[in-house]
Amino acid sequence: MTGEPGAVAPPTSLGERVRRDIERSQQPIDLELARRHPGDPAGRQPVHTVYIPADAVPGDPAGEWGRRALESMDRHAPDPAVWVDLLGAGVDDPADLDARVRDKLRHEPVEDLRIDFEDGYGTRPDAEEDARALAVARLLARLVAEGMAPPFLGIRMKSLEAPDRRRGIRTLDIVLTALHDAGPLPPGLLITLPKVTHPARVTAMAQLCEALEETRGLPPGTLRFEAQIETPSAVLGADGRATPALLIDAARGRLAGLHYGTYDYSAACGVAAHHQAPDHPVADHAKAVMQVAAAGTGVRVSDGSSNILPVGDTPAVHAAWRLHARWVERSLARGFHQGWDLHPGQLPTRYAAVFAFFRRGLVRSGERLAGWVGRAEAGVLEEPATARALAGYLVRGVDCGAVPAAEAEAACGLPLGRLAELAGRTAPIRDRPAPT
């Protein structure tokens, strides 16, 4: 059984015709699976999306939120030791964690910005929303031109449900027309479609994007969008099928993400207001369906938000921070690497929890990956899929700034390019050195 050249082939029972018949019967399935499951996206995923109402967005949204977050830390967390209390076990060096969070808030406080024309903005006279949409487009264009834009940005339009459909389409048209008139559309541009109730809404959104591309002379596929899972029918259809899988198919390759809407969904399921939370059982069920439906499709999933804001005196802020950090950590552990932030005071615990998560497993993940690459015998029997997950974990840590590339390389003994290859990343990985 050495398989040496020249060895006599073992006898078989099946003829070549059987293999050909099976191959022929399976080819359509091969093509369908390849279409529906192209694999994970190649680029970076933001750790959060920041929502700011369209009528309250400052001239420098990311900079303003970063400054306010740092002010909150100065006031309520002047001693880095507070992170041990707020995050619990696993913070070995609170001063180092504090320095990394502060560095992030100074240099990239917002990874993904969404200017909100839906719930955060409300219903306004048409002339007022027209003017606001034009102002938002000019703001986005200026942020991009001046290098002040976050890596990902866009708007949340109103839904395509009957009461809001005309207004939602018009606002999106105004924003994209003015933004494109100002120059090329930013590569990280995303549109959020809220309150999706049926796959037909996603089909209509794909048609809308196609029409805008054709009208503006944009390459096909330029415009992509996210669908918010905020209604029960967006999780389970009347026919008993899991709706998120149908939404992905209905988007014709334009769907970038499925975002969970914590409070609309919980309320629609009859959960009392004081029990509505990201860790409620109805939330876990909805997110599990989203996660399974999106796996391998190139569509990312995002958790929702915490509406418990860190405001008031220090005990109140610490209570909100502790809860927010716990929810962020819980989300990460369940495979949701993105969530929403609604207030600048949530940025410190967003990044503290994310950074602690990636730094806590750095050494062990690096050792396991190195052992798999070197085929070394260890205490864990790794599968190729696990090795990919280990590499992806290290790459995500570098992406967000939790782990400098040199540390990730040292942890696994592999250059960043090889690490990216193992993680399935083809897009560049952006390194941020450790703060000094």
C-alpha positions in Angstrom: 0.0 0.0 0.0 2.9 2.3 -0.7 1.6 3.8 -3.9 5.0 3.5 -5.4 5.4 4.1 -9.2 5.0 0.9 -11.1 2.8 -0.8 -8.5 0.0 -2.9 -9.8 -3.4 -1.2 -9.6 -5.8 -2.9 -7.3 -8.9 -4.5 -8.9 -12.2 -2.6 -9.0 -15.8 -3.6 -9.7 -17.4 -0.5 -11.2 -17.1 0.4 -14.9 -16.1 3.8 -16.2 -19.7 4.3 -17.3 -20.9 4.5 -13.7 -18.4 7.2 -12.9 -19.4 9.2 -16.0 -23.1 8.9 -15.2 -22.6 10.1 -11.7 -20.4 13.0 -12.8 -23.0 14.1 -15.4 -25.8 14.0 -12.8 -23.9 16.0 -10.3 -22.6 18.8 -12.5 -25.7 21.0 -12.3 -25.5 20.7 -8.5 -21.8 21.6 -8.6 -22.7 24.8 -10.5 -25.6 25.7 -8.3 -23.5 25.3 -5.1 -20.7 27.3 -6.6 -23.1 30.1 -7.4 -24.8 30.1 -4.0 -21.7 29.5 -1.9 -18.8 31.4 -3.4 -17.1 31.6 0.0 -16.3 34.3 2.5 -15.7 37.9 1.3 -12.1 38.6 0.6 -11.8 42.0 2.4 -11.9 43.5 5.8 -15.2 43.5 7.9 -15.7 46.4 10.2 -16.2 45.6 13.8 -19.2 47.9 14.1 -21.5 50.3 12.2 -22.2 53.7 13.8 -25.6 55.1 13.2 -26.1 58.9 13.3 -29.4 60.6 12.4 -29.3 62.6 9.2 -30.3 65.8 10.9 -27.7 65.4 13.7 -24.5 64.4 11.8 -21.6 66.7 12.6 -19.2 68.0 10.0 -16.5 65.5 11.0 -18.5 62.5 12.3 -15.7 60.2 13.0 -13.5 62.8 14.6 -16.3 64.2 16.7 -17.2 60.7 18.0 -13.6 59.9 18.7 -13.2 63.1 20.7 -16.3 62.5 22.7 -15.3 58.9 23.4 -11.9 60.0 24.7 -13.6 62.6 26.9 -15.8 59.9 28.3 -12.8 57.8 29.1 -10.9 60.7 30.7 -13.9 61.4 32.9 -15.1 57.9 33.8 -12.0 55.7 33.3 -8.9 57.7 34.2 -7.3 54.6 35.7 -6.7 51.8 33.2 -7.3 49.3 36.0 -11.0 49.9 35.4 -10.9 47.5 32.4 -10.3 44.6 34.7 -13.6 45.3 36.4 -15.6 46.2 33.3 -14.3 43.3 31.1 -13.8 40.6 33.7 -11.2 37.9 33.4 -8.7 37.9 30.6 -7.3 41.5 30.9 -3.7 40.8 31.7 -2.3 44.3 31.0 -5.0 46.9 31.4 -2.6 49.8 30.7 -1.7 48.3 27.4 -5.4 47.7 26.5 -6.2 51.3 27.5 -3.4 52.6 25.3 -4.6 50.6 22.3 -8.2 51.8 22.7 -7.1 55.4 23.0 -4.9 55.1 20.0 -7.8 53.7 18.0 -10.1 56.5 19.1 -7.5 59.0 18.0 -6.8 57.5 14.6 -9.8 55.5 13.5 -12.7 55.9 15.9 -15.4 54.9 13.4 -14.9 52.0 11.0 -18.3 52.1 9.3 -20.6 55.1 9.3 -24.3 55.0 8.4 -26.2 58.3 8.2 -29.7 57.5 9.1 -32.8 58.6 7.2 -35.1 56.0 8.8 -36.0 55.6 12.5 -33.3 58.0 13.7 -34.5 60.7 11.4 -38.3 60.1 11.2 -40.9 61.4 8.8 -40.4 65.0 7.6 -41.9 67.2 4.8 -40.6 66.2 1.4 -38.8 69.5 0.9 -37.0 69.2 4.2 -35.8 65.6 3.5 -34.8 66.6 0.0 -32.6 69.3 1.3 -31.2 67.0 4.0 -30.4 64.3 1.5 -28.5 66.8 -0.7 -26.6 68.1 2.4 -25.7 64.5 3.4 -24.4 63.7 -0.1 -22.2 66.8 0.0 -20.9 65.9 3.4 -20.0 62.4 2.3 -18.2 63.8 -0.8 -16.2 66.2 1.3 -15.2 63.6 3.8 -13.9 61.4 1.0 -12.2 64.2 -0.8 -10.5 65.4 2.4 -9.4 61.9 3.6 -11.7 62.1 6.6 -14.1 59.3 5.7 -14.2 56.0 7.6 -13.2 52.9 5.6 -16.9 52.1 5.1 -19.8 54.6 4.9 -23.2 55.1 3.5 -26.8 55.8 4.4 -29.8 53.9 5.8 -32.7 54.8 3.6 -36.4 54.4 4.5 -37.9 51.0 3.8 -39.5 49.7 0.6 -42.7 49.0 2.5 -45.8 50.8 1.0 -45.9 53.8 3.4 -42.2 54.7 2.9 -41.4 53.4 -0.5 -41.6 56.5 -2.6 -39.7 58.6 0.0 -37.0 56.0 0.4 -36.4 55.7 -3.3 -36.2 59.5 -3.7 -33.8 60.0 -0.9 -31.5 57.3 -2.1 -31.6 58.8 -5.6 -30.8 62.3 -4.4 -27.9 61.1 -2.3 -26.3 58.9 -4.9 -26.8 61.4 -7.7 -25.2 64.2 -5.8 -22.4 62.0 -4.5 -21.6 60.7 -8.0 -21.7 64.2 -9.4 -19.0 65.2 -6.9 -16.6 62.4 -8.1 -16.2 58.6 -8.1 -18.3 56.8 -5.5 -16.2 55.7 -2.5 -15.2 52.0 -2.6 -16.6 51.3 0.9 -20.1 52.7 0.1 -23.0 50.7 1.4 -26.8 51.2 1.5 -28.9 49.8 4.4 -32.4 48.7 3.6 -34.4 48.5 6.8 -37.5 46.5 7.8 -37.4 43.9 5.1 -40.5 41.8 5.2 -40.3 39.7 2.0 -37.8 38.6 -0.6 -39.6 40.7 -3.2 -38.4 43.8 -1.3 -34.8 42.7 -1.8 -35.5 42.0 -5.5 -36.9 45.5 -5.8 -33.8 46.9 -4.1 -31.6 45.1 -6.6 -33.6 46.5 -9.5 -33.3 50.0 -8.0 -29.5 49.6 -7.8 -29.4 48.3 -11.4 -31.4 51.3 -12.6 -29.2 53.8 -10.8 -26.1 52.2 -12.2 -27.5 52.3 -15.7 -28.6 55.9 -15.4 -25.3 57.1 -13.9 -23.1 55.0 -16.2 -21.7 53.0 -13.3 -20.2 49.5 -13.8 -22.7 46.7 -13.0 -22.4 45.6 -9.5 -21.1 48.9 -8.1 -24.0 49.4 -5.7 -24.4 47.0 -2.9 -26.7 47.0 0.1 -27.4 45.4 3.5 -30.8 44.1 4.6 -32.0 44.6 8.1 -33.7 41.6 9.8 -36.2 43.4 11.9 -39.5 41.5 11.3 -40.5 37.9 12.0 -41.3 37.3 8.3 -37.7 38.2 7.5 -36.7 35.1 9.5 -39.5 32.6 8.8 -41.8 32.9 5.9 -45.5 31.9 5.7 -44.4 28.8 3.8 -42.2 27.7 6.6 -38.9 28.4 4.8 -36.0 30.4 6.3 -36.4 33.8 4.7 -32.7 35.0 5.0 -31.7 32.3 2.5 -34.3 33.7 0.1 -33.2 37.2 0.6 -29.7 36.4 -0.3 -30.8 34.7 -3.6 -33.2 37.6 -4.4 -30.4 40.2 -4.2 -28.7 38.9 -7.3 -25.2 39.1 -5.8 -25.7 42.6 -4.4 -26.3 41.8 -0.8 -23.3 42.7 1.4 -24.8 41.9 4.8 -27.7 40.8 7.0 -28.0 43.1 10.1 -30.1 42.1 13.1 -32.5 44.8 14.4 -32.6 44.1 18.1 -35.6 46.1 19.3 -37.9 46.1 16.3 -37.6 42.4 16.0 -38.1 41.7 19.7 -41.1 44.0 19.9 -42.6 42.3 16.8 -42.2 39.0 18.6 -44.1 40.3 21.6 -41.1 40.6 24.0 -41.8 43.2 26.8 -39.7 46.3 26.4 -37.6 45.7 29.6 -36.7 42.2 28.3 -35.6 43.3 24.8 -31.9 42.6 24.5 -29.3 41.1 22.1 -29.1 38.0 24.3 -32.8 37.3 24.5 -33.8 33.8 23.1 -35.7 35.4 20.2 -32.6 37.3 19.3 -30.4 34.3 19.4 -32.9 32.3 17.3 -33.1 35.0 14.6 -29.3 35.5 14.5 -28.7 31.7 14.3 -31.0 31.5 11.2 -29.2 34.5 9.7 -25.8 33.0 10.4 -26.6 29.6 8.9 -28.2 31.1 5.8 -25.3 33.4 5.1 -22.5 30.9 5.8 -20.3 30.6 2.7 -22.4 32.9 0.6 -20.2 36.0 0.7 -22.9 37.8 2.8 -21.8 38.9 6.2 -23.8 39.0 9.4 -24.0 41.7 12.0 -25.4 41.8 15.5 -27.6 44.8 16.6 -27.2 47.5 19.2 -27.5 48.2 22.9 -29.9 50.9 23.7 -28.5 51.3 27.2 -26.4 54.4 26.7 -23.3 55.3 28.9 -24.5 58.6 30.1 -24.9 60.2 33.6 -22.6 59.8 36.5 -19.7 57.4 36.7 -21.6 54.5 38.3 -24.3 54.8 35.6 -21.7 54.9 32.8 -19.8 51.9 34.3 -23.0 49.9 34.4 -23.7 50.6 30.8 -20.1 49.9 29.8 -20.1 46.6 31.7 -23.3 45.5 29.9 -22.1 46.7 26.5 -18.8 44.9 26.9 -20.5 41.7 27.9 -22.8 41.8 24.9 -19.9 42.6 22.5 -17.8 39.7 23.9 -20.8 37.3 23.7 -21.5 38.3 20.1 -17.8 37.7 19.1 -17.8 34.3 20.8 -20.8 33.4 18.7 -19.2 34.4 15.4 -20.8 37.8 15.0 -17.8 40.1 14.4 -19.8 43.3 13.8 -22.5 45.2 15.7 -24.0 48.6 15.9 -23.0 51.6 18.1 -25.5 54.4 18.7 -23.5 56.7 21.0 -19.9 57.9 21.2 -19.7 56.6 24.7 -20.1 53.1 23.4 -16.9 53.2 21.4 -14.5 52.7 24.4 -16.2 49.4 25.3 -16.6 48.4 21.7 -12.9 48.5 21.1 -11.9 47.4 24.6 -14.0 44.2 24.3 -12.9 43.6 20.7 -9.2 44.1 21.4 -9.3 42.0 24.6 -11.1 39.2 22.6 -8.4 39.1 19.9 -5.4 39.6 22.2 -6.6 37.0 24.7 -6.4 34.2 22.1 -3.4 35.5 20.2 -0.6 33.2 21.6 -2.7 30.0 21.7 -4.2 30.5 18.2 -0.7 31.2 16.8 0.6 28.1 18.4 -2.2 25.9 17.0 -1.8 27.4 13.5 1.9 26.9 13.6 1.4 23.3 14.7 -1.0 22.6 11.9 1.3 24.1 9.2 4.2 22.1 10.6 2.1 19.0 11.0 3.3 18.9 14.6 1.6 16.6 17.1 -0.3 18.6 19.7 -3.1 18.4 22.1 -5.7 19.5 19.5 -6.4 17.6 16.3 -6.9 20.5 13.8 -9.0 20.2 10.7 -8.2 22.4 7.6 -11.4 24.4 8.3 -10.2 25.1 11.8 -6.8 26.2 10.5 -8.6 28.6 8.3 -10.6 29.9 11.3 -7.4 30.3 13.3 -5.8 32.3 10.5 -9.0 34.4 10.1 -9.0 35.2 13.8 -5.4 36.5 13.6 -6.2 38.5 10.5 -9.3 40.1 12.0 -7.1 41.1 15.0 -4.7 42.9 12.6 -7.6 44.5 10.6 -9.1 46.3 13.6 -5.8 47.3 15.2 -6.0 44.9 18.2 -2.9 43.1 17.1 0.1 44.6 15.1 1.1 42.5 12.2 4.5 41.8 13.7 2.8 40.2 16.8 0.5 38.1 14.6 3.5 36.9 12.6 5.5 36.1 15.7 2.6 34.2 17.3 2.4 31.7 14.4 5.8 32.0 12.8 4.3 32.9 9.4 4.6 36.0 7.3 1.5 38.1 7.0 1.1 37.1 3.3 1.0 33.4 4.2 -1.4 34.1 7.1 -3.7 36.0 4.7 -3.5 33.1 2.2 -4.5 30.6 4.9 -7.4 32.8 5.9 -8.6 33.1 2.4 -7.9 36.8 2.2 -7.0 38.3 -1.2 -7.5 42.0 -0.3 -4.7 43.9 1.5 -4.4 43.7 5.2 -3.9 47.1 6.8 -1.5 47.0 9.8 -1.5 49.5 12.7 1.6 49.4 14.8 1.3 49.2 18.6 0.8 52.6 20.3 3.8 54.2 21.8 
